[in-house]
Amino acid sequence: MEVLYARCCGLDVHKSSITACVLIAQAGKPLKHIRRFGSTTRELRELVVWLHEFGVEHVAMESTGVYWKPVWNVLEGQFQIVLANAQHIKAVPGRKTDTKDCQWIAELLQHGLLRASYIPSVLIRDLRDLTRARTSLSQEHSRIASRIQKVLEDANIKLASVASNTLGKSGRAMLGAIIEGEESSERLADLALGHLRVKIPQLQTALEGQVRDHHRFLLQSLLRQLQFLEAEIGLLDARLDQIGREHLDLADTLDRWITVPGVDRVAAWSFIAEMGTDVTQFPTAAHLASVVRHTE
């Protein structure tokens, strides 16, 4: 079988160790060098030096959880790296039972039998971290909001049946008053703002409940959590906006996404983070979906 890469390396990556196999093509049986490294940054830099000593230019490894990422970060820019899907490697026939994982990866790489996964640029990877963190916080925000509603229901406060947004300005003013000990449904209803004031009679009925100190304590705690999450989400949004100002190509792509009906800035940033700025690199929608799942 034709050798495409005369000097290459396969890496078997684990949480606390990396086993490397360097293959050097020559007449007859290729030379093989196997060495085990730790996964700390210092040890990964030792791996880099070791690979350079053998003149290695091409390196391959499996996409094992998140453990490949720090290895990629250290090796990136110094070698041509192939990140291969673990299922694809297992599906390639011909492996001997006593062949080490790192050696098998090296052999597949040497003969061009590995299909490289798409790995976005550092900037796009950073965007993914930010947008996925924002998504996680938003989900937690929704969970806390649901818990607030459950506490109100337990106290027989039916605010949600009258106000479409119980955590809007009017709703929060009422919740704050309830926490402070206000029991008069008339005074609570009078805190309504804007269009909600036309529903004051309904609010007076809805806000007449059985609120105990236990409910006030829980509501105060949940509102604090909600405010913390909102502040953190605000910081992430500010960071995304800063990146947009620093990278005009991203800002241009963002502006184009926002022109799509139903796509706001939050969704647009997520699309850019998952797809990059050039979607033509994905031949099909299924390929794009597979790439996104693979890099999570």
C-alpha atoms as an extended CHARMM CRD file, in Angstrom:
* protein
*
       296  EXT
         1         1  MET       CA              0.0000000000        0.0000000000        0.0000000000  PROA      1               0.0000000000
         2         2  GLU       CA              1.2830000000        3.4410000000       -0.9210000000  PROA      2               0.0000000000
         3         3  VAL       CA              2.8560000000        5.5060000000        1.8530000000  PROA      3               0.0000000000
         4         4  LEU       CA              1.6420000000        9.1120000000        1.7960000000  PROA      4               0.0000000000
         5         5  TYR       CA              3.4890000000       10.3770000000        4.8490000000  PROA      5               0.0000000000
         6         6  ALA       CA              7.0160000000        9.0860000000        5.4110000000  PROA      6               0.0000000000
         7         7  ARG       CA              7.2440000000       10.4320000000        8.9500000000  PROA      7               0.0000000000
         8         8  CYS       CA              4.0380000000       10.5410000000       10.9420000000  PROA      8               0.0000000000
         9         9  CYS       CA              2.6870000000        9.9150000000       14.4120000000  PROA      9               0.0000000000
        10        10  GLY       CA             -0.4430000000        8.4140000000       15.9120000000  PROA      10              0.0000000000
        11        11  LEU       CA             -1.6090000000        9.5250000000       19.3490000000  PROA      11              0.0000000000
        12        12  ASP       CA             -3.7360000000        7.5130000000       21.7550000000  PROA      12              0.0000000000
        13        13  VAL       CA             -5.1640000000       10.2240000000       23.9900000000  PROA      13              0.0000000000
        14        14  HSD       CA             -6.5300000000        9.6700000000       27.4780000000  PROA      14              0.0000000000
        15        15  LYS       CA             -7.3710000000       11.9260000000       30.4060000000  PROA      15              0.0000000000
        16        16  SER       CA             -3.9650000000       11.7750000000       32.0870000000  PROA      16              0.0000000000
        17        17  SER       CA             -1.7030000000       10.2470000000       29.4520000000  PROA      17              0.0000000000
        18        18  ILE       CA             -0.9210000000       10.2000000000       25.7330000000  PROA      18              0.0000000000
        19        19  THR       CA              0.8010000000        7.2870000000       24.0160000000  PROA      19              0.0000000000
        20        20  ALA       CA              2.5850000000        8.2900000000       20.8180000000  PROA      20              0.0000000000
        21        21  CYS       CA              3.7650000000        6.0490000000       17.9900000000  PROA      21              0.0000000000
        22        22  VAL       CA              6.1120000000        7.5040000000       15.3690000000  PROA      22              0.0000000000
        23        23  LEU       CA              6.3700000000        5.5930000000       12.0920000000  PROA      23              0.0000000000
        24        24  ILE       CA              9.2580000000        6.2930000000        9.7240000000  PROA      24              0.0000000000
        25        25  ALA       CA              8.9510000000        4.7400000000        6.2720000000  PROA      25              0.0000000000
        26        26  GLN       CA             11.9840000000        2.9510000000        4.8470000000  PROA      26              0.0000000000
        27        27  ALA       CA             12.7620000000       -0.0160000000        2.6360000000  PROA      27              0.0000000000
        28        28  GLY       CA             11.2470000000       -3.0990000000        4.2360000000  PROA      28              0.0000000000
        29        29  LYS       CA              9.6550000000       -2.7630000000        7.6550000000  PROA      29              0.0000000000
        30        30  PRO       CA              9.1170000000        0.8430000000        8.8490000000  PROA      30              0.0000000000
        31        31  LEU       CA             10.8610000000        2.0890000000       11.9670000000  PROA      31              0.0000000000
        32        32  LYS       CA              8.5720000000        2.3850000000       14.9630000000  PROA      32              0.0000000000
        33        33  HSD       CA              9.0980000000        4.4480000000       18.1110000000  PROA      33              0.0000000000
        34        34  ILE       CA              6.5480000000        4.3800000000       20.9360000000  PROA      34              0.0000000000
        35        35  ARG       CA              6.6250000000        6.6070000000       24.0040000000  PROA      35              0.0000000000
        36        36  ARG       CA              4.1500000000        7.5780000000       26.7020000000  PROA      36              0.0000000000
        37        37  PHE       CA              3.6610000000       11.1820000000       27.8430000000  PROA      37              0.0000000000
        38        38  GLY       CA              1.6020000000       12.8470000000       30.5330000000  PROA      38              0.0000000000
        39        39  SER       CA             -1.1590000000       15.2940000000       29.6560000000  PROA      39              0.0000000000
        40        40  THR       CA              0.1260000000       18.4310000000       31.3900000000  PROA      40              0.0000000000
        41        41  THR       CA              1.2100000000       21.3590000000       29.2420000000  PROA      41              0.0000000000
        42        42  ARG       CA              4.8700000000       20.7900000000       30.0900000000  PROA      42              0.0000000000
        43        43  GLU       CA              4.6380000000       17.1370000000       29.0770000000  PROA      43              0.0000000000
        44        44  LEU       CA              2.7930000000       17.9880000000       25.8800000000  PROA      44              0.0000000000
        45        45  ARG       CA              5.6040000000       20.3750000000       24.9800000000  PROA      45              0.0000000000
        46        46  GLU       CA              8.0210000000       17.5000000000       25.5530000000  PROA      46              0.0000000000
        47        47  LEU       CA              5.9320000000       15.5360000000       23.0590000000  PROA      47              0.0000000000
        48        48  VAL       CA              6.3430000000       18.3520000000       20.5350000000  PROA      48              0.0000000000
        49        49  VAL       CA             10.1270000000       18.3080000000       20.9510000000  PROA      49              0.0000000000
        50        50  TRP       CA             10.1950000000       14.5160000000       20.6240000000  PROA      50              0.0000000000
        51        51  LEU       CA              8.1690000000       14.6370000000       17.3980000000  PROA      51              0.0000000000
        52        52  HSD       CA             10.4230000000       17.3290000000       15.9250000000  PROA      52              0.0000000000
        53        53  GLU       CA             13.4520000000       15.1730000000       16.6910000000  PROA      53              0.0000000000
        54        54  PHE       CA             12.0610000000       12.5320000000       14.3160000000  PROA      54              0.0000000000
        55        55  GLY       CA             11.0980000000       15.0910000000       11.6910000000  PROA      55              0.0000000000
        56        56  VAL       CA              7.4050000000       14.3300000000       12.0620000000  PROA      56              0.0000000000
        57        57  GLU       CA              5.0900000000       16.6280000000       10.1210000000  PROA      57              0.0000000000
        58        58  HSD       CA              1.7400000000       14.7760000000       10.2870000000  PROA      58              0.0000000000
        59        59  VAL       CA             -0.0320000000       13.7270000000       13.4880000000  PROA      59              0.0000000000
        60        60  ALA       CA             -3.3580000000       11.9700000000       14.0020000000  PROA      60              0.0000000000
        61        61  MET       CA             -5.5230000000       11.2400000000       17.0310000000  PROA      61              0.0000000000
        62        62  GLU       CA             -9.0480000000       10.1600000000       17.8930000000  PROA      62              0.0000000000
        63        63  SER       CA            -11.7370000000       12.5500000000       19.0540000000  PROA      63              0.0000000000
        64        64  THR       CA            -11.9240000000       11.1590000000       22.5880000000  PROA      64              0.0000000000
        65        65  GLY       CA            -14.3480000000       13.3000000000       24.5940000000  PROA      65              0.0000000000
        66        66  VAL       CA            -12.7230000000       16.6310000000       25.3990000000  PROA      66              0.0000000000
        67        67  TYR       CA             -9.2630000000       15.2010000000       26.0590000000  PROA      67              0.0000000000
        68        68  TRP       CA             -8.0610000000       15.8110000000       22.5020000000  PROA      68              0.0000000000
        69        69  LYS       CA             -8.5890000000       19.5670000000       22.7890000000  PROA      69              0.0000000000
        70        70  PRO       CA             -5.5660000000       20.5420000000       24.9440000000  PROA      70              0.0000000000
        71        71  VAL       CA             -3.3760000000       18.2480000000       22.8200000000  PROA      71              0.0000000000
        72        72  TRP       CA             -4.6450000000       19.9640000000       19.6740000000  PROA      72              0.0000000000
        73        73  ASN       CA             -4.0430000000       23.3970000000       21.2010000000  PROA      73              0.0000000000
        74        74  VAL       CA             -0.3690000000       22.6220000000       21.8960000000  PROA      74              0.0000000000
        75        75  LEU       CA              0.3270000000       20.8760000000       18.5710000000  PROA      75              0.0000000000
        76        76  GLU       CA             -1.6680000000       23.2930000000       16.3960000000  PROA      76              0.0000000000
        77        77  GLY       CA              0.4860000000       25.3390000000       14.0320000000  PROA      77              0.0000000000
        78        78  GLN       CA              3.4830000000       23.0030000000       14.3890000000  PROA      78              0.0000000000
        79        79  PHE       CA              2.1500000000       19.8990000000       12.6330000000  PROA      79              0.0000000000
        80        80  GLN       CA             -0.5090000000       18.9030000000       10.1240000000  PROA      80              0.0000000000
        81        81  ILE       CA             -3.0590000000       17.3830000000       12.4990000000  PROA      81              0.0000000000
        82        82  VAL       CA             -5.8670000000       14.9730000000       11.6680000000  PROA      82              0.0000000000
        83        83  LEU       CA             -8.6460000000       14.5520000000       14.2190000000  PROA      83              0.0000000000
        84        84  ALA       CA            -10.4240000000       11.3370000000       13.2800000000  PROA      84              0.0000000000
        85        85  ASN       CA            -13.8040000000       10.0550000000       14.3800000000  PROA      85              0.0000000000
        86        86  ALA       CA            -13.3020000000        7.0810000000       16.6960000000  PROA      86              0.0000000000
        87        87  GLN       CA            -16.0830000000        5.0950000000       14.9910000000  PROA      87              0.0000000000
        88        88  HSD       CA            -14.4380000000        5.6100000000       11.6120000000  PROA      88              0.0000000000
        89        89  ILE       CA            -11.1220000000        4.2670000000       12.9330000000  PROA      89              0.0000000000
        90        90  LYS       CA            -12.8250000000        1.1810000000       14.3680000000  PROA      90              0.0000000000
        91        91  ALA       CA            -14.5830000000        0.5650000000       11.0510000000  PROA      91              0.0000000000
        92        92  VAL       CA            -11.3720000000        0.3420000000        9.0170000000  PROA      92              0.0000000000
        93        93  PRO       CA            -10.5740000000       -3.3870000000        8.4980000000  PROA      93              0.0000000000
        94        94  GLY       CA             -7.1550000000       -5.0210000000        8.7690000000  PROA      94              0.0000000000
        95        95  ARG       CA             -6.0980000000       -4.2950000000       12.3310000000  PROA      95              0.0000000000
        96        96  LYS       CA             -4.1180000000       -6.9960000000       14.1230000000  PROA      96              0.0000000000
        97        97  THR       CA             -5.3010000000       -7.8690000000       17.6070000000  PROA      97              0.0000000000
        98        98  ASP       CA             -1.9620000000       -7.0050000000       19.2370000000  PROA      98              0.0000000000
        99        99  THR       CA             -1.5760000000       -3.6370000000       17.5230000000  PROA      99              0.0000000000
       100       100  LYS       CA             -1.5370000000       -0.7120000000       19.9550000000  PROA      100             0.0000000000
       101       101  ASP       CA             -4.1170000000        2.0210000000       19.3730000000  PROA      101             0.0000000000
       102       102  CYS       CA             -1.4550000000        4.6460000000       18.7070000000  PROA      102             0.0000000000
       103       103  GLN       CA              0.3000000000        2.3770000000       16.1960000000  PROA      103             0.0000000000
       104       104  TRP       CA             -2.9440000000        1.6020000000       14.3580000000  PROA      104             0.0000000000
       105       105  ILE       CA             -3.7520000000        5.3110000000       14.1200000000  PROA      105             0.0000000000
       106       106  ALA       CA             -0.2330000000        5.9920000000       12.8200000000  PROA      106             0.0000000000
       107       107  GLU       CA             -0.5300000000        3.2350000000       10.2030000000  PROA      107             0.0000000000
       108       108  LEU       CA             -3.8750000000        4.5400000000        8.9620000000  PROA      108             0.0000000000
       109       109  LEU       CA             -2.4770000000        8.0690000000        8.7830000000  PROA      109             0.0000000000
       110       110  GLN       CA              0.6710000000        6.9400000000        6.9800000000  PROA      110             0.0000000000
       111       111  HSD       CA             -1.4160000000        5.4230000000        4.1830000000  PROA      111             0.0000000000
       112       112  GLY       CA             -3.9950000000        8.2200000000        3.9850000000  PROA      112             0.0000000000
       113       113  LEU       CA             -6.8630000000        6.1210000000        5.3790000000  PROA      113             0.0000000000
       114       114  LEU       CA             -8.0900000000        8.6370000000        7.9490000000  PROA      114             0.0000000000
       115       115  ARG       CA            -10.8720000000       11.1040000000        7.2180000000  PROA      115             0.0000000000
       116       116  ALA       CA            -10.1810000000       14.3760000000        9.0120000000  PROA      116             0.0000000000
       117       117  SER       CA            -12.9160000000       16.0200000000       11.0490000000  PROA      117             0.0000000000
       118       118  TYR       CA            -13.5840000000       19.7090000000       10.5740000000  PROA      118             0.0000000000
       119       119  ILE       CA            -11.9870000000       21.7760000000       13.3360000000  PROA      119             0.0000000000
       120       120  PRO       CA            -12.8100000000       25.4950000000       13.2770000000  PROA      120             0.0000000000
       121       121  SER       CA            -10.3360000000       28.2880000000       13.9130000000  PROA      121             0.0000000000
       122       122  VAL       CA             -9.4010000000       29.3770000000       17.4290000000  PROA      122             0.0000000000
       123       123  LEU       CA            -11.7280000000       32.3700000000       17.1380000000  PROA      123             0.0000000000
       124       124  ILE       CA            -14.7260000000       30.2340000000       16.1960000000  PROA      124             0.0000000000
       125       125  ARG       CA            -13.8840000000       27.7420000000       18.9440000000  PROA      125             0.0000000000
       126       126  ASP       CA            -13.8570000000       30.6310000000       21.4180000000  PROA      126             0.0000000000
       127       127  LEU       CA            -17.2280000000       31.7820000000       20.1080000000  PROA      127             0.0000000000
       128       128  ARG       CA            -18.6150000000       28.2970000000       20.6480000000  PROA      128             0.0000000000
       129       129  ASP       CA            -17.4980000000       28.3550000000       24.2630000000  PROA      129             0.0000000000
       130       130  LEU       CA            -19.2050000000       31.7080000000       24.7730000000  PROA      130             0.0000000000
       131       131  THR       CA            -22.4730000000       30.9430000000       23.0010000000  PROA      131             0.0000000000
       132       132  ARG       CA            -22.8040000000       27.5070000000       24.5780000000  PROA      132             0.0000000000
       133       133  ALA       CA            -22.1300000000       29.0000000000       28.0010000000  PROA      133             0.0000000000
       134       134  ARG       CA            -24.8450000000       31.5520000000       27.3020000000  PROA      134             0.0000000000
       135       135  THR       CA            -27.2600000000       28.8050000000       26.2790000000  PROA      135             0.0000000000
       136       136  SER       CA            -26.5370000000       26.9370000000       29.5010000000  PROA      136             0.0000000000
       137       137  LEU       CA            -27.1800000000       30.0460000000       31.5870000000  PROA      137             0.0000000000
       138       138  SER       CA            -30.3880000000       30.7940000000       29.6720000000  PROA      138             0.0000000000
       139       139  GLN       CA            -31.6450000000       27.2830000000       30.3460000000  PROA      139             0.0000000000
       140       140  GLU       CA            -30.8760000000       27.7000000000       34.0350000000  PROA      140             0.0000000000
       141       141  HSD       CA            -32.6780000000       31.0730000000       33.9520000000  PROA      141             0.0000000000
       142       142  SER       CA            -35.7860000000       29.3560000000       32.5690000000  PROA      142             0.0000000000
       143       143  ARG       CA            -35.5510000000       26.6750000000       35.2510000000  PROA      143             0.0000000000
       144       144  ILE       CA            -35.3840000000       29.2870000000       38.0350000000  PROA      144             0.0000000000
       145       145  ALA       CA            -38.3100000000       31.1780000000       36.5060000000  PROA      145             0.0000000000
       146       146  SER       CA            -40.3660000000       27.9750000000       36.5740000000  PROA      146             0.0000000000
       147       147  ARG       CA            -39.4950000000       27.4450000000       40.2240000000  PROA      147             0.0000000000
       148       148  ILE       CA            -40.6710000000       30.9760000000       41.0320000000  PROA      148             0.0000000000
       149       149  GLN       CA            -43.9610000000       30.1840000000       39.3630000000  PROA      149             0.0000000000
       150       150  LYS       CA            -44.3060000000       26.9980000000       41.4320000000  PROA      150             0.0000000000
       151       151  VAL       CA            -43.7610000000       28.9400000000       44.6550000000  PROA      151             0.0000000000
       152       152  LEU       CA            -46.4180000000       31.4730000000       43.6140000000  PROA      152             0.0000000000
       153       153  GLU       CA            -48.8480000000       28.6700000000       42.8280000000  PROA      153             0.0000000000
       154       154  ASP       CA            -48.1570000000       27.1020000000       46.2100000000  PROA      154             0.0000000000
       155       155  ALA       CA            -49.0620000000       30.4590000000       47.7840000000  PROA      155             0.0000000000
       156       156  ASN       CA            -52.1640000000       30.5950000000       45.5260000000  PROA      156             0.0000000000
       157       157  ILE       CA            -50.9170000000       33.7380000000       43.7700000000  PROA      157             0.0000000000
       158       158  LYS       CA            -52.3620000000       33.5690000000       40.2250000000  PROA      158             0.0000000000
       159       159  LEU       CA            -50.3000000000       36.3580000000       38.6890000000  PROA      159             0.0000000000
       160       160  ALA       CA            -49.4290000000       34.2400000000       35.6130000000  PROA      160             0.0000000000
       161       161  SER       CA            -53.1320000000       33.9220000000       34.7380000000  PROA      161             0.0000000000
       162       162  VAL       CA            -53.3680000000       37.7040000000       34.2530000000  PROA      162             0.0000000000
       163       163  ALA       CA            -49.8600000000       38.8800000000       33.2990000000  PROA      163             0.0000000000
       164       164  SER       CA            -48.2110000000       37.2560000000       30.2940000000  PROA      164             0.0000000000
       165       165  ASN       CA            -44.7850000000       37.9720000000       31.7670000000  PROA      165             0.0000000000
       166       166  THR       CA            -44.6620000000       37.4800000000       35.5180000000  PROA      166             0.0000000000
       167       167  LEU       CA            -41.0040000000       38.5200000000       35.5740000000  PROA      167             0.0000000000
       168       168  GLY       CA            -41.4370000000       41.7800000000       33.6810000000  PROA      168             0.0000000000
       169       169  LYS       CA            -41.1580000000       45.1720000000       35.3800000000  PROA      169             0.0000000000
       170       170  SER       CA            -44.6700000000       44.9790000000       36.8230000000  PROA      170             0.0000000000
       171       171  GLY       CA            -44.2850000000       41.3850000000       37.9570000000  PROA      171             0.0000000000
       172       172  ARG       CA            -40.9510000000       42.0210000000       39.6320000000  PROA      172             0.0000000000
       173       173  ALA       CA            -42.3010000000       45.0620000000       41.4350000000  PROA      173             0.0000000000
       174       174  MET       CA            -45.1420000000       42.9250000000       42.7860000000  PROA      174             0.0000000000
       175       175  LEU       CA            -42.8050000000       40.0930000000       43.7450000000  PROA      175             0.0000000000
       176       176  GLY       CA            -40.5300000000       42.5540000000       45.5340000000  PROA      176             0.0000000000
       177       177  ALA       CA            -43.4880000000       43.9230000000       47.4880000000  PROA      177             0.0000000000
       178       178  ILE       CA            -44.6490000000       40.4080000000       48.3850000000  PROA      178             0.0000000000
       179       179  ILE       CA            -41.1640000000       39.5640000000       49.6430000000  PROA      179             0.0000000000
       180       180  GLU       CA            -41.1730000000       42.7490000000       51.7550000000  PROA      180             0.0000000000
       181       181  GLY       CA            -44.3980000000       41.5920000000       53.4050000000  PROA      181             0.0000000000
       182       182  GLU       CA            -47.1060000000       43.4240000000       51.4690000000  PROA      182             0.0000000000
       183       183  GLU       CA            -50.3710000000       41.4780000000       51.7760000000  PROA      183             0.0000000000
       184       184  SER       CA            -52.9070000000       43.8920000000       50.2830000000  PROA      184             0.0000000000
       185       185  SER       CA            -53.8990000000       42.6660000000       46.8320000000  PROA      185             0.0000000000
       186       186  GLU       CA            -55.1170000000       46.1750000000       45.9980000000  PROA      186             0.0000000000
       187       187  ARG       CA            -51.7470000000       47.7570000000       46.7250000000  PROA      187             0.0000000000
       188       188  LEU       CA            -49.9480000000       44.9450000000       44.8940000000  PROA      188             0.0000000000
       189       189  ALA       CA            -52.1740000000       45.3480000000       41.8420000000  PROA      189             0.0000000000
       190       190  ASP       CA            -51.5550000000       49.0910000000       41.8330000000  PROA      190             0.0000000000
       191       191  LEU       CA            -47.8820000000       48.3780000000       41.0550000000  PROA      191             0.0000000000
       192       192  ALA       CA            -48.8890000000       47.3900000000       37.5300000000  PROA      192             0.0000000000
       193       193  LEU       CA            -47.3190000000       49.4300000000       34.7470000000  PROA      193             0.0000000000
       194       194  GLY       CA            -48.3150000000       50.3180000000       31.2050000000  PROA      194             0.0000000000
       195       195  HSD       CA            -50.9940000000       48.2560000000       29.4720000000  PROA      195             0.0000000000
       196       196  LEU       CA            -51.2450000000       45.9140000000       32.4640000000  PROA      196             0.0000000000
       197       197  ARG       CA            -53.0190000000       48.6360000000       34.4490000000  PROA      197             0.0000000000
       198       198  VAL       CA            -56.2270000000       47.9940000000       32.5400000000  PROA      198             0.0000000000
       199       199  LYS       CA            -56.2620000000       44.5830000000       34.2420000000  PROA      199             0.0000000000
       200       200  ILE       CA            -56.0450000000       45.9220000000       37.7980000000  PROA      200             0.0000000000
       201       201  PRO       CA            -59.4130000000       44.3950000000       38.8160000000  PROA      201             0.0000000000
       202       202  GLN       CA            -58.2700000000       40.9530000000       37.6570000000  PROA      202             0.0000000000
       203       203  LEU       CA            -54.8910000000       41.4670000000       39.3160000000  PROA      203             0.0000000000
       204       204  GLN       CA            -56.5030000000       42.2780000000       42.6320000000  PROA      204             0.0000000000
       205       205  THR       CA            -58.2410000000       38.9210000000       42.5890000000  PROA      205             0.0000000000
       206       206  ALA       CA            -55.2000000000       37.0270000000       41.3130000000  PROA      206             0.0000000000
       207       207  LEU       CA            -52.8640000000       38.5130000000       43.9430000000  PROA      207             0.0000000000
       208       208  GLU       CA            -55.0350000000       37.5430000000       46.8930000000  PROA      208             0.0000000000
       209       209  GLY       CA            -53.2480000000       34.4670000000       48.1610000000  PROA      209             0.0000000000
       210       210  GLN       CA            -51.9740000000       32.6640000000       51.2310000000  PROA      210             0.0000000000
       211       211  VAL       CA            -48.3660000000       33.8610000000       51.3770000000  PROA      211             0.0000000000
       212       212  ARG       CA            -46.2350000000       32.6380000000       54.2650000000  PROA      212             0.0000000000
       213       213  ASP       CA            -42.7320000000       33.6220000000       55.3590000000  PROA      213             0.0000000000
       214       214  HSD       CA            -41.5750000000       30.3580000000       53.8130000000  PROA      214             0.0000000000
       215       215  HSD       CA            -42.7790000000       31.5480000000       50.3890000000  PROA      215             0.0000000000
       216       216  ARG       CA            -41.1560000000       34.9610000000       50.8490000000  PROA      216             0.0000000000
       217       217  PHE       CA            -37.8300000000       33.3520000000       51.7280000000  PROA      217             0.0000000000
       218       218  LEU       CA            -37.9140000000       31.0970000000       48.6610000000  PROA      218             0.0000000000
       219       219  LEU       CA            -38.9440000000       33.9200000000       46.3350000000  PROA      219             0.0000000000
       220       220  GLN       CA            -36.1560000000       36.1560000000       47.6000000000  PROA      220             0.0000000000
       221       221  SER       CA            -33.5940000000       33.3860000000       47.1030000000  PROA      221             0.0000000000
       222       222  LEU       CA            -34.8330000000       32.5530000000       43.6110000000  PROA      222             0.0000000000
       223       223  LEU       CA            -34.8860000000       36.1930000000       42.5370000000  PROA      223             0.0000000000
       224       224  ARG       CA            -31.2870000000       36.5940000000       43.6760000000  PROA      224             0.0000000000
       225       225  GLN       CA            -30.3210000000       33.5980000000       41.5570000000  PROA      225             0.0000000000
       226       226  LEU       CA            -32.2540000000       35.0170000000       38.6300000000  PROA      226             0.0000000000
       227       227  GLN       CA            -30.5150000000       38.3880000000       38.8880000000  PROA      227             0.0000000000
       228       228  PHE       CA            -27.1040000000       36.7070000000       39.0730000000  PROA      228             0.0000000000
       229       229  LEU       CA            -27.8290000000       34.6950000000       35.9180000000  PROA      229             0.0000000000
       230       230  GLU       CA            -29.0340000000       37.8070000000       34.1060000000  PROA      230             0.0000000000
       231       231  ALA       CA            -25.8470000000       39.6470000000       35.0440000000  PROA      231             0.0000000000
       232       232  GLU       CA            -23.6870000000       36.7630000000       33.7720000000  PROA      232             0.0000000000
       233       233  ILE       CA            -25.6670000000       36.5700000000       30.5300000000  PROA      233             0.0000000000
       234       234  GLY       CA            -25.1490000000       40.3100000000       30.1320000000  PROA      234             0.0000000000
       235       235  LEU       CA            -21.3840000000       39.8580000000       30.5040000000  PROA      235             0.0000000000
       236       236  LEU       CA            -21.3650000000       37.1550000000       27.8370000000  PROA      236             0.0000000000
       237       237  ASP       CA            -23.3790000000       39.3650000000       25.4780000000  PROA      237             0.0000000000
       238       238  ALA       CA            -20.9290000000       42.2040000000       26.0580000000  PROA      238             0.0000000000
       239       239  ARG       CA            -18.0090000000       39.8840000000       25.2900000000  PROA      239             0.0000000000
       240       240  LEU       CA            -19.6440000000       38.7640000000       22.0480000000  PROA      240             0.0000000000
       241       241  ASP       CA            -20.2600000000       42.3760000000       21.0510000000  PROA      241             0.0000000000
       242       242  GLN       CA            -16.6100000000       43.1820000000       21.7860000000  PROA      242             0.0000000000
       243       243  ILE       CA            -15.4780000000       40.3300000000       19.5160000000  PROA      243             0.0000000000
       244       244  GLY       CA            -17.8020000000       41.6250000000       16.8200000000  PROA      244             0.0000000000
       245       245  ARG       CA            -16.1920000000       45.0580000000       17.0250000000  PROA      245             0.0000000000
       246       246  GLU       CA            -12.7090000000       43.5390000000       16.8400000000  PROA      246             0.0000000000
       247       247  HSD       CA            -13.4630000000       41.2570000000       13.8670000000  PROA      247             0.0000000000
       248       248  LEU       CA            -15.3430000000       43.0280000000       11.1000000000  PROA      248             0.0000000000
       249       249  ASP       CA            -15.8730000000       39.8240000000        9.0960000000  PROA      249             0.0000000000
       250       250  LEU       CA            -17.8180000000       38.3770000000       12.0180000000  PROA      250             0.0000000000
       251       251  ALA       CA            -19.8160000000       41.5810000000       12.3910000000  PROA      251             0.0000000000
       252       252  ASP       CA            -20.6920000000       41.4660000000        8.6960000000  PROA      252             0.0000000000
       253       253  THR       CA            -21.8290000000       37.8430000000        8.9560000000  PROA      253             0.0000000000
       254       254  LEU       CA            -23.8340000000       38.7080000000       12.0720000000  PROA      254             0.0000000000
       255       255  ASP       CA            -25.6180000000       41.5280000000       10.2540000000  PROA      255             0.0000000000
       256       256  ARG       CA            -26.5220000000       39.1830000000        7.3920000000  PROA      256             0.0000000000
       257       257  TRP       CA            -27.9180000000       36.5620000000        9.7540000000  PROA      257             0.0000000000
       258       258  ILE       CA            -30.0900000000       39.1460000000       11.5150000000  PROA      258             0.0000000000
       259       259  THR       CA            -31.8170000000       39.9390000000        8.2040000000  PROA      259             0.0000000000
       260       260  VAL       CA            -33.3350000000       36.4360000000        8.3030000000  PROA      260             0.0000000000
       261       261  PRO       CA            -36.8690000000       36.6020000000        9.7780000000  PROA      261             0.0000000000
       262       262  GLY       CA            -36.9480000000       35.2490000000       13.3160000000  PROA      262             0.0000000000
       263       263  VAL       CA            -33.1730000000       35.4100000000       13.8220000000  PROA      263             0.0000000000
       264       264  ASP       CA            -32.0370000000       37.7960000000       16.5800000000  PROA      264             0.0000000000
       265       265  ARG       CA            -28.4960000000       38.5980000000       17.7050000000  PROA      265             0.0000000000
       266       266  VAL       CA            -28.3990000000       35.7000000000       20.1720000000  PROA      266             0.0000000000
       267       267  ALA       CA            -29.3760000000       33.1650000000       17.5270000000  PROA      267             0.0000000000
       268       268  ALA       CA            -27.0730000000       34.7820000000       14.9520000000  PROA      268             0.0000000000
       269       269  TRP       CA            -24.0540000000       34.4640000000       17.2310000000  PROA      269             0.0000000000
       270       270  SER       CA            -24.9020000000       30.8150000000       17.8510000000  PROA      270             0.0000000000
       271       271  PHE       CA            -25.1470000000       30.1270000000       14.1090000000  PROA      271             0.0000000000
       272       272  ILE       CA            -21.7590000000       31.7510000000       13.5050000000  PROA      272             0.0000000000
       273       273  ALA       CA            -20.1940000000       29.8380000000       16.3930000000  PROA      273             0.0000000000
       274       274  GLU       CA            -21.4250000000       26.4940000000       15.0970000000  PROA      274             0.0000000000
       275       275  MET       CA            -21.0040000000       27.0440000000       11.3480000000  PROA      275             0.0000000000
       276       276  GLY       CA            -18.2920000000       29.6580000000       11.0510000000  PROA      276             0.0000000000
       277       277  THR       CA            -18.4720000000       32.3850000000        8.4310000000  PROA      277             0.0000000000
       278       278  ASP       CA            -18.3920000000       30.0870000000        5.3830000000  PROA      278             0.0000000000
       279       279  VAL       CA            -21.1600000000       27.4770000000        5.3090000000  PROA      279             0.0000000000
       280       280  THR       CA            -20.0940000000       26.2900000000        1.8400000000  PROA      280             0.0000000000
       281       281  GLN       CA            -17.4630000000       24.1130000000        3.5470000000  PROA      281             0.0000000000
       282       282  PHE       CA            -20.2900000000       21.7590000000        4.5750000000  PROA      282             0.0000000000
       283       283  PRO       CA            -21.5470000000       19.7480000000        1.5720000000  PROA      283             0.0000000000
       284       284  THR       CA            -24.9160000000       18.9040000000        3.1780000000  PROA      284             0.0000000000
       285       285  ALA       CA            -27.0490000000       19.8720000000        6.1540000000  PROA      285             0.0000000000
       286       286  ALA       CA            -26.5070000000       16.3860000000        7.5930000000  PROA      286             0.0000000000
       287       287  HSD       CA            -22.7410000000       16.8960000000        7.4190000000  PROA      287             0.0000000000
       288       288  LEU       CA            -23.0560000000       20.1910000000        9.2670000000  PROA      288             0.0000000000
       289       289  ALA       CA            -25.1910000000       18.5780000000       11.9910000000  PROA      289             0.0000000000
       290       290  SER       CA            -22.6550000000       15.7860000000       12.3610000000  PROA      290             0.0000000000
       291       291  VAL       CA            -19.7820000000       18.2590000000       12.7130000000  PROA      291             0.0000000000
       292       292  VAL       CA            -21.6260000000       20.2310000000       15.4020000000  PROA      292             0.0000000000
       293       293  ARG       CA            -22.3670000000       17.0950000000       17.4320000000  PROA      293             0.0000000000
       294       294  HSD       CA            -18.7840000000       15.8850000000       17.0140000000  PROA      294             0.0000000000
       295       295  THR       CA            -17.2290000000       19.0760000000       18.3980000000  PROA      295             0.0000000000
       296       296  GLU       CA            -19.4960000000       19.4930000000       21.4350000000  PROA      296             0.0000000000
